[in-house]
Structure formats: structure tokens, C-alpha cells
Amino acid sequence: MSKSISELFNTDKKLVSIYFTAGFPQLHDTVEIIENLEKSGVDLIEIGLPFSDPLADGPTIQESSTKALRNGMTTELLFEQLSDIRQRVNIPLIIMGYFNPVMQYGVEAFCQKCEDIGIDALILPDLPLREYQLHYKEIFNRHGLDLIYLITPQTPEERIRAIDEMSNSFIYMVSSSSTTGAKAGFSEENQEYFKRIADMKLKNPTLVGFGISDKNSFDQATAHSQGAIIGSAFIKHIETQGIDQISSFVQNLKA
């Protein structure tokens, strides 16, 4: 039985979530990466569905998307690769992507596939909150899928409260208004923002993403949140070190 996202947060430990692009570095690496991440002690995995026009992604993730698409990755193939993933891993799995491929596949059919596979939630940064409420929330609920929303330092309090009301798992707290990418650490301004959100006492926990690459930035990001999401730094690591070196990356984060 796989662990639910909400169960993850019933602990004081700081959670490690890793994002990677499906079909990268090689087309059929997806399942092996997921298995290695769970063995390395990662709490949560975000599987990136590559898209040709990724708005929020920095150069590293954009490049990995382009390579994955060139490798031949498609939505259909991802679902095939993940078909028996729940016989192999127990930690929560999230698919992160853009709404266009989901619409092309058919929202109902996409959600059904996610339910069949055992996906816990989706992150679709370009799906507007109101659009989701009006047209898709019922479909997501029917298939037991949470939609995870992003907030940034510029997100108005009213919208943060609305997202908190709509959410059932966690809120993805984007560390800055720029695109994704690894940084050496966070500014005082970033840290004030993390504290401001913590002081709002939201009902949902928060995970910080964008700009986390090592133990130092992980510790700063989790001082006022329940965990952090690492993407670009992990993608660089598997590209240069290979997927058999995943555990060394995770150990360095936790060291």
C-alpha cells in the first residue's frame, strides 16, 4: 500500500522531494530513477512530463525536456512506463507538467490513467484556479487526485488563502519570481517571505521549490517550511554523474 501525501506530513522531519524529467537522460530511465530515489530515502517524487513550451522552467529543466522529447517521450509512453510502478515503490508520486498535454490526452482519460497507476497528485502551473474550480475539480476528485498550486513572493494574501482552501496536500512555495534553477543560497528577502507564509498559519503544509541545490540552501528553505523540492541540481547530477549515483546526491542534501 503506497503512502499518501498527507501521511508524509505527520512527522517533524524535513521532507526531501525530487523533481526529474521523464525520458531523461535516456528514454527508459524513468522507472530506475524512481526506484533509486526511493531507496536513497527521498520522501516524494515529482515526475516531469516534458513539454515543448515550459513557461516556468529554467534552462536546465528546459534542456532536459527538449532532450526527453527528442528521445521520444510522450504522455502515452510515460503511462506505459509507470503501469506497474506501485508494485515497485510506495512513496507518493506526483506528475508535474503543463495543461496542454493533459487536454490533448483528454482530462478525464488522463485522470483515469493516473488513478489506475497510483499517482497521488498533479502540478499544472498554467491551469488557472477558477478554471479548475469550474471545470475540472470534480473530475480530479472523482479520481482521487489532488491539484497542487504554486505561490510566489508576489502572490496576494487573498489568493494564497483561496489556494489553501482548495488544497488538500501541500502548497508549492516558489522561492522567487524567477524561473527554476539551482542557487548557492537564499537572500534575506527570500527568507522573510518564507517566514511571512509560515506566519499565515495555513491549513496546508508548504514545500519550497526553485533554487535549492545543496545542504545549505535546503536548510535555509526548510527553516520555515516542511520540506524542499530539488529539480535543476538533481537533473545536472544525473546528467553528469549518471543515474547509478543518485544516492550520493541525496546523501549530500541530508549530510
C-alpha positions in Angstrom: 0.0 0.0 0.0 1.5 3.3 -1.0 1.9 6.1 1.5 -0.4 9.2 0.9 1.0 12.7 0.7 -0.9 13.8 3.9 0.8 10.9 5.8 4.2 12.3 4.9 3.5 15.4 6.9 2.7 13.6 10.1 6.3 14.0 11.2 8.7 16.6 12.3 11.4 15.7 9.8 12.1 18.0 6.8 10.9 16.3 3.6 13.0 15.9 0.5 11.1 16.0 -2.8 12.9 15.4 -6.0 11.8 16.5 -9.5 13.1 14.9 -12.6 12.1 14.9 -16.3 10.7 11.6 -17.6 12.6 10.2 -20.5 15.9 11.9 -19.5 18.8 11.3 -19.7 17.7 8.2 -21.6 14.2 7.4 -22.7 13.7 4.4 -20.5 15.4 5.7 -17.3 12.2 6.8 -15.7 11.4 3.7 -13.5 15.0 3.1 -12.5 15.3 6.8 -11.4 12.1 6.5 -9.3 13.3 3.2 -7.6 16.8 4.7 -6.9 15.2 7.8 -5.4 13.0 5.8 -3.0 16.0 3.6 -2.0 18.0 6.7 -1.3 15.5 7.9 1.2 13.6 10.6 -0.8 10.1 11.3 0.6 8.2 12.4 -2.5 8.9 12.3 -6.3 7.7 14.8 -9.0 7.8 13.2 -12.4 8.1 15.9 -15.1 6.0 15.4 -18.2 8.2 17.1 -20.8 6.5 19.9 -22.8 7.8 21.9 -25.8 7.0 25.3 -24.2 7.8 25.2 -20.5 7.0 28.7 -19.1 8.2 28.3 -15.5 11.3 26.2 -16.1 14.8 27.5 -16.1 17.4 26.4 -18.7 18.4 23.1 -17.1 14.9 21.7 -16.9 14.0 23.2 -20.4 17.0 21.4 -21.9 16.1 18.1 -20.2 12.6 18.5 -21.6 13.9 19.1 -25.1 16.2 16.0 -24.8 13.4 13.9 -23.4 11.1 14.8 -26.3 13.9 14.2 -28.8 14.4 10.8 -27.1 10.7 10.0 -27.9 9.0 10.7 -24.6 5.2 11.1 -24.9 2.3 11.1 -22.4 1.2 7.6 -23.6 4.8 6.2 -23.2 5.1 7.7 -19.7 1.8 5.9 -18.6 3.2 2.7 -20.1 6.5 3.1 -18.2 4.6 3.7 -14.9 2.0 1.0 -15.4 3.3 -1.3 -12.6 5.2 1.3 -10.6 3.1 0.6 -7.5 4.5 -2.9 -7.4 7.9 -1.3 -7.1 7.7 1.8 -4.9 5.5 3.1 -2.1 6.3 6.8 -1.7 3.9 9.4 -3.1 4.3 10.2 -6.8 3.2 13.5 -8.5 3.1 14.2 -12.2 4.2 17.8 -12.9 3.6 19.3 -16.3 1.6 21.8 -18.3 -2.1 21.7 -19.0 -1.8 21.4 -22.8 -0.7 17.8 -22.9 -3.4 16.9 -20.4 -6.1 18.5 -22.5 -4.7 16.8 -25.7 -4.9 13.4 -23.9 -8.4 14.2 -22.5 -8.7 15.4 -18.9 -11.0 12.6 -17.8 -8.8 9.9 -19.6 -5.6 11.4 -18.1 -7.0 11.4 -14.6 -8.3 7.9 -15.0 -4.8 6.7 -16.1 -3.3 8.5 -13.0 -5.7 6.7 -10.8 -5.0 3.3 -12.4 -1.3 3.8 -11.9 -1.5 5.2 -8.4 -0.4 8.8 -9.0 -1.3 10.9 -5.9 -1.4 14.4 -7.4 -0.8 16.7 -10.3 1.1 20.0 -10.5 -0.1 22.1 -13.6 1.3 25.6 -13.1 -0.7 27.1 -16.0 -4.1 25.8 -15.0 -6.0 28.8 -13.5 -7.6 28.3 -10.1 -11.0 29.5 -11.3 -10.9 27.3 -14.4 -10.0 24.3 -12.2 -12.9 25.1 -9.8 -15.4 25.5 -12.6 -14.5 22.7 -14.9 -12.0 20.1 -13.5 -12.1 19.9 -9.7 -14.9 17.3 -9.8 -13.0 15.1 -12.3 -9.8 15.3 -10.2 -11.8 14.5 -7.0 -13.5 11.5 -8.7 -10.1 10.0 -9.5 -8.6 10.7 -6.1 -6.1 13.3 -7.4 -5.0 16.5 -5.6 -4.0 19.5 -7.6 -1.0 21.3 -6.1 -0.8 25.0 -6.5 2.2 27.3 -6.7 2.6 30.6 -4.8 5.4 33.1 -5.2 6.6 36.2 -3.2 4.2 38.3 -5.3 1.1 36.2 -4.7 -1.5 38.3 -2.9 -2.6 37.0 0.5 -6.2 36.7 -0.7 -5.1 34.3 -3.4 -2.9 32.3 -1.0 -5.9 31.9 1.3 -8.1 30.7 -1.7 -5.4 28.2 -2.7 -5.1 27.0 0.9 -8.9 26.5 1.0 -8.8 24.5 -2.3 -5.8 22.3 -1.5 -5.7 19.0 0.4 -2.0 18.0 0.3 0.6 20.8 0.3 1.3 24.2 -1.2 4.3 24.6 -3.5 6.1 27.7 -2.3 8.2 29.1 -5.2 11.2 30.7 -3.6 11.4 33.7 -6.0 9.7 35.1 -9.1 12.3 33.8 -11.5 12.4 30.5 -13.3 13.7 27.3 -11.8 17.4 26.8 -11.3 20.0 25.9 -8.6 21.3 28.8 -6.5 24.0 28.9 -3.8 21.7 30.1 -1.1 18.8 32.4 -0.3 18.7 36.2 0.3 17.3 37.8 3.4 14.3 38.8 1.3 13.7 35.2 0.3 13.9 34.2 4.0 11.5 36.9 5.1 9.0 35.6 2.5 9.3 32.0 3.9 8.7 33.4 7.4 5.7 35.5 6.2 4.0 32.5 4.7 4.7 30.4 7.9 3.2 33.2 10.0 -0.1 32.9 8.0 -0.7 29.6 9.7 -2.2 27.9 6.6 -4.0 24.7 7.0 -1.8 23.0 4.4 1.9 22.4 4.8 4.4 24.1 2.4 7.3 22.8 0.4 9.8 25.3 -1.0 11.0 24.9 -4.6 13.2 26.7 -7.1 16.9 27.4 -6.2 17.7 24.5 -3.9 20.9 22.7 -4.7 22.7 21.6 -1.6 22.5 21.1 2.2 22.9 24.9 2.9 20.1 26.0 0.6 18.0 23.0 1.7 18.4 24.1 5.4 17.5 27.7 4.6 14.4 26.7 2.6 13.1 24.4 5.3 13.7 26.7 8.3 10.1 27.9 7.9 8.6 25.1 5.8 8.1 21.3 6.0 10.5 20.4 3.2 12.0 21.4 -0.1 11.9 20.4 -3.8 15.1 19.9 -5.8 15.0 19.8 -9.6 17.7 21.5 -11.6 20.6 20.5 -9.4 19.4 16.8 -9.5 19.0 16.9 -13.3 22.5 18.2 -13.6 23.8 15.5 -11.3 22.2 12.6 -13.2 23.4 14.1 -16.5 27.0 14.4 -15.4 27.3 11.5 -12.8 24.7 9.0 -14.2 21.6 7.5 -12.5 23.6 5.0 -10.5 25.0 7.9 -8.5 21.6 9.1 -7.2 22.1 8.1 -3.6 25.3 10.3 -3.3 23.2 13.3 -4.4 20.5 12.6 -1.8 23.1 11.9 1.0 24.8 15.2 0.3 21.4 17.0 0.8 20.9 15.3 4.1 24.5 15.2 5.3 
